[in-house]
Amino acid sequence: MMTKLNCVEMKHQGAEKVREKISGLTIAEELRFWQERSVALRKQKERIAEKYTVTATA
């Protein structure tokens, strides 16, 4: 059975999860949270890029 994806609802659910994670954090803690998430995202993007990089052979 195929389900219909609701991208807007998925976005709202993701935003709610983030709000739950950062609620109650101080400004410094929230800043650290976003810095850590940014680093994790960069690493993930690098791993994906390496996985799909094609190298030429002579």
PANUNU-126929 format. One line per 5 residues: for each residue x, y, z of N, C-alpha, C, O. Coordinates in pm, 1 decimal, decimal comma. Atoms other than C-alpha are relative to their C-alpha. Layout:
N
X/Y/Z/X/Y/Z/X/Y/Z/X/Y/Z; ... .
//
This chain:
58
83,7/-117,4/0,0/0,0/0,0/0,0/88,7/124,5/0,0/182,8/135,5/78,7; -79,0/-121,1/11,5/137,3/335,2/-97,6/-63,6/111,3/82,1/-184,5/133,7/75,6; 52,7/-111,9/-77,2/103,5/627,3/138,7/40,7/129,8/-66,9/145,9/139,0/-130,1; -28,6/-130,5/58,2/89,0/985,7/28,7/90,1/78,2/95,2/59,1/91,6/213,5; -90,3/-81,2/-81,2/379,9/1196,0/153,7/-52,2/141,9/10,0/-94,2/202,1/-88,8 .
39,1/-138,6/-22,6/292,0/1527,6/306,0/125,1/73,3/47,2/158,7/72,0/165,6; -127,8/-65,0/-29,6/612,2/1729,0/289,2/-14,5/112,6/102,1/73,4/131,4/186,2; 19,9/-110,2/-93,7/470,2/2025,3/478,5/-15,1/-55,8/141,0/43,3/-3,4/235,9; 18,5/61,7/-131,7/358,0/1801,4/764,4/132,9/-56,0/52,4/163,0/-43,6/171,1; -130,6/52,3/-41,3/700,4/1631,5/769,8/89,2/113,6/49,3/159,7/98,2/149,0 .
-79,9/-115,8/-40,2/866,9/1973,6/790,6/-44,7/49,9/137,3/38,6/81,4/222,3; 52,1/-45,3/-129,0/639,7/2075,9/1078,4/38,8/-96,0/112,1/73,1/-52,5/222,1; -38,9/99,2/-101,0/712,3/1751,5/1264,5/148,2/13,1/34,4/186,1/3,4/151,1; -143,4/-18,6/-24,2/1086,7/1804,8/1222,7/26,9/125,1/82,0/110,4/124,3/172,5; -16,9/-124,4/-74,6/1059,2/2161,7/1347,3/-43,0/-18,7/145,2/19,9/35,5/236,1 .
46,4/25,0/-136,5/864,1/2042,5/1650,9/104,4/-79,4/79,3/126,1/-52,2/197,4; -105,4/77,0/-67,8/1137,4/1789,8/1734,6/116,3/89,8/40,1/172,1/75,7/148,9; -108,8/-93,6/-31,5/1398,5/2065,1/1718,0/-41,3/89,6/116,1/37,0/111,9/208,5; 48,1/-85,4/-109,6/1185,8/2291,8/1939,2/5,9/-74,4/132,6/42,8/-16,3/234,7; -5,4/79,5/-122,9/1160,8/2009,3/2194,3/143,8/-14,5/49,9/169,7/-6,9/170,0 .
-139,7/18,2/-38,4/1537,0/1955,9/2189,8/62,0/127,0/57,6/143,4/120,6/149,8; -66,0/-123,2/-44,1/1626,4/2321,5/2237,0/-79,1/76,0/106,0/-30,0/174,9/160,5; 77,9/-71,2/-101,7/1348,0/2423,9/2474,4/70,5/-12,2/134,8/114,8/-120,2/173,9; -64,5/-0,5/-130,4/1492,0/2520,8/2806,9/150,2/20,2/-3,7/213,5/32,3/101,2; -143,8/-23,1/9,6/1844,6/2568,0/2673,7/29,2/149,6/15,8/-51,5/235,1/-20,7 .
-44,6/-139,3/-3,4/2033,7/2884,4/2747,1/43,9/39,2/-140,6/56,9/-45,7/-228,8; -47,0/-46,8/131,5/2147,1/3098,8/2455,7/132,1/-68,8/-35,7/150,8/-111,2/-149,7; -129,7/63,1/25,7/2500,0/2955,7/2490,6/-17,4/-147,8/-35,2/50,8/-198,7/-124,1; 24,2/141,6/27,6/2368,4/2597,9/2496,4/-64,3/-19,3/-137,0/-31,6/-113,3/-209,5; 64,4/8,8/131,1/2147,9/2660,0/2193,9/101,7/25,9/-110,9/100,1/-41,4/-214,0 .
-105,1/-27,7/97,9/2442,4/2810,4/2006,1/87,9/-123,0/-19,5/119,6/-159,5/-132,7; -82,0/119,7/9,1/2651,9/2503,2/2088,0/-76,1/-111,9/-73,6/-17,7/-184,0/-154,6; 83,0/99,0/68,5/2362,7/2278,5/1974,5/7,2/19,8/-150,6/31,3/-75,6/-224,7; 0,3/-26,3/144,0/2348,7/2448,7/1633,6/138,9/-15,5/-60,9/151,3/-60,3/-174,8; -136,1/19,7/50,8/2727,2/2449,5/1595,3/29,2/-149,0/-18,8/85,5/-189,4/-120,6 .
-22,8/144,9/8,5/2740,9/2075,0/1665,6/-80,1/-61,2/-114,0/-29,3/-146,9/-186,3; 83,3/53,1/108,0/2453,0/2003,6/1426,9/56,3/40,4/-136,5/49,2/-36,5/-232,4; -59,1/-45,5/126,0/2624,3/2210,7/1156,5/121,3/-84,4/-36,2/139,7/-121,0/-152,3; -117,2/84,3/23,4/2945,3/2011,2/1196,1/-44,5/-139,1/-44,7/11,7/-194,9/-139,0; 49,1/132,6/35,1/2752,3/1684,0/1182,7/-55,2/-1,4/-142,7/-32,6/-97,3/-216,6 .
54,2/-7,6/134,9/2571,2/1795,0/865,9/111,6/8,0/-103,8/104,9/-58,3/-207,3; -113,2/-9,3/93,9/2898,3/1892,9/695,1/66,6/-135,1/-18,4/98,8/-173,7/-130,7; -63,2/131,8/8,3/3049,1/1553,3/778,3/-86,2/-96,9/-80,2/-34,9/-174,5/-160,9; 90,5/87,9/72,8/2742,3/1373,4/647,8/4,0/31,5/-149,8/7,3/-59,6/-232,6; -7,5/-39,4/140,4/2753,7/1572,4/323,2/130,7/-47,2/-63,2/131,6/-90,4/-178,5 .
-128,6/45,9/51,7/3123,6/1487,2/283,0/-1,5/-150,6/-25,1/48,7/-197,5/-127,2; 8,2/146,0/17,7/3055,9/1114,8/334,1/-83,2/-35,7/-123,0/-47,2/-125,6/-199,0; 84,3/26,4/116,6/2778,4/1122,8/75,6/73,9/36,1/-127,8/68,4/-38,1/-225,9; -74,5/-41,9/118,3/2995,6/1313,9/-170,1/108,8/-101,6/-34,2/128,9/-134,4/-151,1; -104,4/100,0/23,8/3279,0/1062,5/-126,5/-59,5/-128,0/-56,2/0,1/-191,3/-143,4 .
65,9/123,1/44,3/3038,4/773,4/-178,6/-34,7/6,9/-148,4/-24,4/-93,0/-219,6; 45,5/-13,7/136,6/2917,4/911,3/-510,0/100,3/66,7/-94,0/67,1/98,2/-208,4; -102,2/-58,9/84,5/3242,9/1058,5/-640,1/55,3/-105,7/-94,1/90,6/-216,3/-52,9; -52,4/91,8/101,5/3357,1/897,4/-961,8/141,0/44,8/-33,0/164,3/162,0/-62,8; -137,2/-32,7/36,3/3728,1/882,7/-1025,9/31,5/-58,2/-137,3/-9,8/-169,4/-170,4 .
-36,4/44,2/135,0/3868,6/856,0/-1375,9/126,9/-83,6/7,5/218,2/-52,6/84,0; -122,2/80,7/9,8/4122,7/588,3/-1455,9/50,8/6,1/-142,5/-26,0/12,4/-238,5; -60,0/-11,2/131,9/4364,6/603,6/-1741,0/34,4/-134,4/-55,5/86,3/-143,9/-166,7 .
//
